[in-house]
Amino acid sequence: MKYESQRVAWWFFATCMLLFTLQIVYGFIMAFAHAGHDVLHDWIPFHAARATHTNLLVMWLLCGFMGAAYYIVPEESQRELEWPKLAYLQLAALVTVGVTAIIGFHFDWWEGRKFLEIPRPLDYLVVVDVLMFIANIGVTIWKSERKTTTSMVLFFGLLMSALLYLPGMIPTASQTMDSYWRWWVVHLWVEGVWELIMGAILSYLLIKLTGVDREVIEKWLYVIVGLTFLSGILGTGHHYYFIGTPRYWLMIGGVFSALEPLAFLGMAAYAITMAKRGGRAHPNRTALAWTIGCSILSFVGAGFLGFAHTIPQVNLYTHGTLVTAMHGHMAFWGAYAMIVLAVIVHSLPMLTGRRLYDAPSATLAFWASNVGMIAMTLAFAVAGVTQVVLERRVGMEFLAVQREIEVHFWGLIMAASLFTLGIVAFVWNFIRHGRPVGQVEGVRSTLPVRGPAGRDIDALPAPAMRLYEGGE
Amino acid sequence: MLSKSAAKTFFLVGTGLCSVAFLLLTADTLARVPEQTHEENLTPEVRRGKDLWEAHNCMGCHTLLGEGAYYAPELTRVYERRGPEFIRSMLRDPESMYPGQRRMQRYDLSEQEIDDLVAFLRWIGEMDLNGFPPAPVLAASSSAPVARDEHRPPVFDQMCTACHSLGGRGGTVGPALDGVGDRYDAEWIDRWLHDPPAIKQGTAMPRLPLSDVQIRELTTYLSTLRARQDEEEAR
């Protein structure tokens, strides 16, 4: 850690851990309901669990992005955050709004629009909160001598995310236009500006972890975010096939969403190539594993599975079925959850002064959660494809089909348990690292710094240590 | 090899062009949507229905226009498929229509609110959705007795098929209705349709919101469902 104010990132990451854990709990409630055990129906009905599950996801990812920005921006712009105290205030406000919204969901207080369930009065507070965040980051970069591509792309991504929250508030009496604007928020976030954030964090991590020249990495960052927007903006059309909008969206959405995997393929190729080219053995292998894993699974989940299900001829049948849930789970995990976890794994040792990254539990966290998520995707895939065939092709009644596929939700629950084991290990590692008491660079830590299995950290090879501390 | 500034240009030009194209298409879509979705039929009832739809987060279980959660049936064409009476009784008491099934929240809606929701679902059902939802092309018996039967009252397709099947199509909550005319006579069917629990205590079959005319039509129709006769006809 080079700057005192980077410490604020830890509190954002801690919030992430809490919200993520809660998200998994609600996921289980829904999976059990699908498997025929809707035991919490009277207290947490399905639609409340669903709203909570998805909004917690958005909340913890945004928290993670903000934490990542607070960690990365001081280092990239080589100065302290402009207003560190504002960052704490902003986190507190965000948590308050989020918790209020989630409790509200359980009392029928919501907007009832998929992914944008947060009630309107709280929407305005979210906007104010995000403006505080953007101002803090923006002024820090603005006043700095050094404006790197990575920090600019990150800032631009965060700024656009904030601006694109606004179309979701356009009032309309038509369900069609309601959906139209809603996708401006959701799609343009997930398949647009969030990819900028992801690309920027990826680029930062690759610069730190591989030691490849910044110029090379940042050049490819431009190419990748270029591909993202080239395909992603008009790719919004794949949400406009069947909601009452003109027929030309089938062609436009189809063609451009077919290009969307390119950006993710680029991201995977880029991460793998840079890691190979780097050659320098960075001691935090786990951080590199999460970084590379993120680029690969985002290609599989968002790129490949997204492609497979947004072809208009296929989407006619898969639209609004569990196939969407299949794609959604791996896409969010691969692209956004993993990048947040990667940046946490990378920064935690620096924030806390404890280097516990190659502990067996860290490895377990990586493998159990990834294998678990892949298995979950498969369970959704089998259930989803069965649903499509029986309901949309054979013409069986919805509820009859649901009974046929109940068994696959037991498969899903098994897979989710493995996934949860991984996340528990991850959270355990987070806890083990302790509070952010690590010293700013140059001041030797007063804490007993121990590696896994009691190995003294100073026993690590000196060049590796220098690389780790120095970064580039 | 590509330089950093060339990469930057690619990013800026590509993003700019796509954004402009997207804005132009949006303007065109805004102009065309009113006709495609029959916006002239957006009555105050429909608008209130949409507000109720959102206030209770119906999308948190159902899908509409294929959007929502995947826990409860797709409702885009529900007005056509089930008819207003079925929807009304479902909204009055969700448990009455599918007892012991996947459960829906009970909302204690007023009759006015129920009418608003029905109006909303009706408006949704009339939209031109570019071919969604698709017809089930593999439906085995779509050309079998069920479809070519001219005497079948519309209410049979709206209500009965939600739980019962005929010729392999329909729900699986209640027993199949193939050959039901062999098992029961018209008088019994008539009594049964009037009040199922009075005949068989604890039955899953609810007292359906049927008019006397509809019951008469259904009784006549169900009495003709005879296995033997079907076989003869097939010969």
Contacts between the chains, C-beta under 8 A, distances in Angstrom:
chain1	res1	chain2	res2	distance
A	30	B	71	7.7
A	33	B	71	7.0
A	34	B	71	6.9
A	38	B	102	7.0
A	38	B	103	6.1
A	41	B	103	5.4
A	45	B	105	5.2
A	46	B	60	6.7
A	46	B	61	5.1
A	46	B	69	7.2
A	46	B	71	5.1
A	46	B	72	7.8
A	47	B	56	7.9
A	47	B	57	4.7
A	47	B	58	7.5
A	47	B	59	7.7
A	47	B	60	2.5
A	47	B	61	5.0
A	47	B	69	7.0
A	47	B	71	8.0
A	47	B	105	7.4
A	48	B	57	7.8
A	48	B	60	7.1
A	50	B	60	4.7
A	50	B	61	7.3
A	50	B	69	5.0
A	50	B	71	7.4
A	51	B	57	6.2
A	51	B	60	5.5
A	105	B	57	8.0
A	108	B	55	7.5
A	108	B	56	6.8
A	108	B	57	7.6
A	110	B	57	5.3
A	111	B	54	6.1
A	112	B	53	6.7
A	112	B	54	3.5
A	112	B	55	6.2
A	112	B	56	6.6
A	112	B	57	3.9
A	112	B	58	6.9
A	112	B	59	6.1
A	112	B	60	7.2
A	113	B	54	6.2
A	113	B	59	6.8
A	114	B	59	5.2
A	114	B	60	7.9
A	114	B	67	6.0
A	114	B	68	5.9
A	114	B	69	7.6
A	117	B	57	6.6
A	117	B	60	7.8
A	149	B	4	7.9
A	173	B	42	5.7
A	173	B	46	7.9
A	173	B	47	4.9
A	173	B	50	6.7
A	174	B	33	6.9
A	174	B	37	6.2
A	174	B	39	6.2
A	174	B	42	6.6
A	175	B	37	8.0
A	175	B	50	6.1
A	175	B	64	7.0
A	175	B	65	6.7
A	175	B	124	6.2
A	176	B	33	5.5
A	176	B	36	7.9
A	176	B	37	4.9
A	176	B	65	7.4
A	176	B	127	7.1
A	177	B	30	7.7
A	177	B	33	6.3
A	178	B	50	7.8
A	179	B	65	6.4
A	179	B	67	6.1
A	180	B	26	7.9
A	180	B	29	7.0
A	180	B	33	7.6
A	215	B	4	6.2
A	218	B	4	6.6
A	219	B	2	6.8
A	219	B	3	7.3
A	219	B	4	4.2
A	219	B	7	4.9
A	220	B	7	7.4
A	222	B	4	6.9
A	222	B	7	3.7
A	222	B	8	5.1
A	222	B	10	6.9
A	222	B	11	4.6
A	223	B	2	7.2
A	223	B	7	5.0
A	223	B	10	6.6
A	223	B	11	7.4
A	225	B	11	5.8
A	226	B	7	7.1
A	226	B	10	4.7
A	226	B	11	3.6
A	226	B	14	4.9
A	226	B	15	7.0
A	227	B	14	7.8
A	229	B	11	7.3
A	229	B	14	6.0
A	229	B	15	4.1
A	229	B	18	5.8
A	229	B	19	7.7
A	230	B	14	4.3
A	230	B	15	7.4
A	230	B	18	5.8
A	233	B	15	7.4
A	233	B	18	4.1
A	233	B	19	5.9
A	233	B	21	7.8
A	233	B	22	5.1
A	234	B	18	5.6
A	234	B	21	6.2
A	234	B	22	5.9
A	234	B	25	7.8
A	236	B	22	6.9
A	237	B	25	7.9
A	240	B	29	7.5
A	241	B	130	6.2
A	241	B	132	7.2
A	242	B	65	6.4
A	242	B	66	5.5
A	242	B	129	4.8
A	242	B	130	5.7
A	242	B	131	7.5
A	242	B	132	3.5
A	243	B	65	4.6
A	243	B	66	7.5
A	243	B	67	7.1
A	243	B	129	7.1
A	244	B	33	6.4
A	244	B	36	5.6
A	244	B	37	4.3
A	244	B	65	6.9
A	244	B	127	4.4
A	244	B	128	6.8
A	244	B	129	5.9
A	245	B	29	5.3
A	245	B	32	7.6
A	245	B	33	6.1
A	245	B	36	7.2
A	246	B	28	7.2
A	246	B	29	5.9
A	246	B	32	5.0
A	246	B	33	7.8
A	246	B	36	6.8
A	247	B	130	5.2
A	248	B	25	7.8
A	249	B	25	7.9
A	249	B	29	7.6
A	250	B	130	6.4
A	252	B	25	7.0
A	316	B	131	6.3
A	316	B	132	6.2
A	316	B	134	5.2
A	317	B	134	6.0
A	319	B	66	4.0
A	319	B	132	6.4
A	320	B	63	4.0
A	320	B	65	7.9
A	320	B	66	3.3
A	320	B	67	6.4
A	320	B	68	7.0
A	320	B	70	6.9
A	320	B	74	5.8
A	321	B	70	6.1
A	322	B	70	5.1
A	324	B	70	7.2
A	325	B	70	6.2
A	387	B	70	7.8
A	389	B	138	7.7
A	391	B	136	7.7
A	392	B	133	7.1
A	392	B	134	6.0
A	392	B	136	6.2
A	393	B	136	5.7
A	393	B	137	6.2
A	393	B	138	4.3
A	394	B	136	5.9
A	394	B	138	4.9
A	394	B	139	6.0
A	394	B	140	7.1
A	395	B	136	2.9
A	395	B	138	7.4
A	395	B	139	3.8
A	395	B	142	7.3
A	395	B	169	6.2
A	397	B	161	7.7
A	397	B	162	7.0
A	397	B	170	6.5
A	397	B	171	4.2
A	397	B	172	7.0
A	398	B	72	7.7
A	398	B	73	4.0
A	398	B	74	6.9
A	399	B	73	7.2
A	399	B	98	6.8
A	399	B	101	5.8
A	399	B	102	6.2
A	399	B	171	6.8
A	399	B	173	7.2
A	400	B	171	5.7
A	400	B	172	4.3
A	400	B	173	7.8
A	402	B	102	6.5
A	403	B	172	7.4
